[in-house]
Amino acid sequence: MYGSETWRLTENSKRRVEATEMDALRRSSRISRKERIRNVTIRQQIGLEETIIKEIEQNQLTWYGHVQRMAEGRLPKIALKWMPKRKRARGRPKKNWMEGIRKAMNERNLNEGQWEDREQWNLGVGQRRKTF
């Protein structure tokens, strides 16, 4: 499997990931919570513009576009379209991975079928073109 591309981000898991990220940033810059410095200020000092959640969503959307461009018979595309026959067990989260992708696409004004043009898709996702 892939890395963060397969994570299902719920609101609770987003908070945990952001808290862990800020803990690591504070430790690396040797800033204590007792100093009461805001997270935004720490990000500016370090030079980070994006949160790790945005980076995970970008990776997920990039992977989703990659899979959508694949031929219909490829295993990743079949797995992406697969729906279980049984109903979810009681107490399971209501949202699945695809709903998180749709939400991220709506936030970035991306539509179905735009993944065919790779450059436009990456620009919409927020990935910058890499130049060598």
ROMI-177728 format. One record per residue (C-alpha): residue number from 1; x, y, z. Coordinates in steps of 0.001 Angstrom, whole numbers. Layout:
BEGIN
 resi    east   north      up
  NUM       X       Y       Z
...
This chain:
BEGIN
 resi    east   north      up
    1       0       0       0
    2     903    3643    -184
    3    1644    6019    2672
    4    -610    8883    3690
    5   -2619    8439     495
    6   -4647    5671    2133
    7   -5348    7369    5462
    8   -8924    8261    6234
    9   -8850   11658    7887
   10  -11636   12271   10366
   11  -11940   15446   12407
   12  -10636   13633   15478
   13   -7633   12189   13648
   14   -6899   15605   12088
   15   -6665   17142   15546
   16   -4333   14387   16724
   17   -2079   14714   13686
   18   -1936   18519   14028
   19   -1154   18253   17753
   20    1616   15742   17064
   21    3008   17961   14298
   22    3051   21032   16531
   23    4649   19029   19350
   24    7453   18015   16996
   25    7876   21586   15744
   26    7997   22958   19290
   27   10552   20344   20341
   28   12743   20961   17299
   29   12740   24703   17921
   30   13147   24192   21700
   31   10026   26167   22570
   32    8034   25121   25613
   33    4245   25245   25871
   34    4781   27329   28996
   35    6089   30149   26824
   36    2578   30417   25312
   37    3726   31134   21773
   38    1021   30592   19171
   39    1299   27813   16607
   40    1089   30313   13748
   41    4092   32195   15108
   42    6128   28998   15402
   43    5253   28065   11811
   44    6402   31497   10617
   45    9675   31217   12518
   46   10403   27796   11039
   47    9225   28822    7567
   48    6374   26344    7130
   49    3410   27539    5109
   50    1259   24396    4978
   51      80   22108    7728
   52     692   18402    7553
   53   -3055   17850    7013
   54   -2956   19903    3805
   55      91   17954    2664
   56   -1690   14639    3320
   57   -4751   15835    1382
   58   -2512   16908   -1506
   59    -866   13474   -1558
   60   -4264   11791   -1472
   61   -5587   13883   -4361
   62   -2435   13319   -6384
   63   -2735    9564   -5850
   64   -6469    9653   -6640
   65   -5787   11399   -9971
   66   -3040    8888  -10709
   67   -5383    5943  -10127
   68   -8205    7532  -12127
   69   -5892    7859  -15151
   70   -5132    4113  -15009
   71   -6746    1576  -17335
   72   -9983      27  -16089
   73   -8497   -3435  -15534
   74   -5729   -2305  -13180
   75   -5940   -3598   -9606
   76   -5658    -217   -7803
   77   -8574    1148   -9834
   78  -10651   -1956   -9174
   79   -9892   -1678   -5441
   80  -10828    2015   -5447
   81  -14227    1312   -6999
   82  -14964   -1755   -4849
   83  -17908   -1485   -2459
   84  -18466   -4057     314
   85  -21698   -6036     118
   86  -22376   -6067    3836
   87  -23549   -3163    5905
   88  -21064   -1564    8296
   89  -21018   -2734   11877
   90  -22647    -585   14484
   91  -20421    2196   15793
   92  -18262    2502   12694
   93  -17431    5968   11352
   94  -19973    7252    8867
   95  -17482    8671    6371
   96  -15186    6686    4145
   97  -12012    7573    2244
   98  -13850    8632    -929
   99  -16005   11114     957
  100  -12848   12735    2296
  101  -11506   12940   -1266
  102  -14738   14524   -2498
  103  -14586   17091     305
  104  -10966   17951    -538
  105  -11898   18229   -4232
  106  -14773   20609   -3403
  107  -12481   22784   -1272
  108  -10107   23119   -4233
  109  -12854   23491   -6892
  110  -11797   20280   -8655
  111  -14356   18347  -10715
  112  -14680   14764  -11886
  113  -12667   14162  -15031
  114  -10156   16959  -14477
  115   -7532   14354  -13593
  116   -7120   13585  -17310
  117   -4967   16714  -17704
  118   -2162   15938  -15266
  119    -676   19439  -15111
  120   -4031   21120  -14441
  121   -4858   18481  -11827
  122   -1575   19038   -9988
  123   -2065   22800  -10079
  124   -5580   22399   -8663
  125   -4353   20009   -6001
  126   -1690   22484   -4941
  127    1354   20524   -6051
  128    3923   22736   -7651
  129    5681   21551  -10750
  130    9115   20270   -9981
  131   11858   21733  -12122
  132   15343   20302  -12404
